[in-house]
Amino acid sequence: MEPLTLFFISSGAFLLNFPFGIIRIKTRKFSLVWFLCIHLPVIPIIFIRKLTGLNYTVIPYTIGLSILGQFLGAKTGRWWFSS
């Protein structure tokens, strides 16, 4: 596994999830849109991982940075919408 490829895939997971975290904060919890905001970014991440030929060892990195992207996106959304 190349470190640069892992960096780009993990960064992409973060950047893809960040706006979904912002959108998710404005939706009702456990609604369809809320569910889609959490699960929709997973599809392109899996596609990119398979396209680059990386195996399952990158999954913990992409999950971790996806969660971080959702979390920081929600924090940013709360700050943005409160002002």
Secondary structure, DSSP 8 states (H G I E B T S, - for coil): --HHHHHHHHHHHHHHHHHHHHHHHTS-TTSHHHHHHHHTTHHHHHHHHHHHT--GGGHHHHHHHHHHHHHHHHHHHHHHHH-
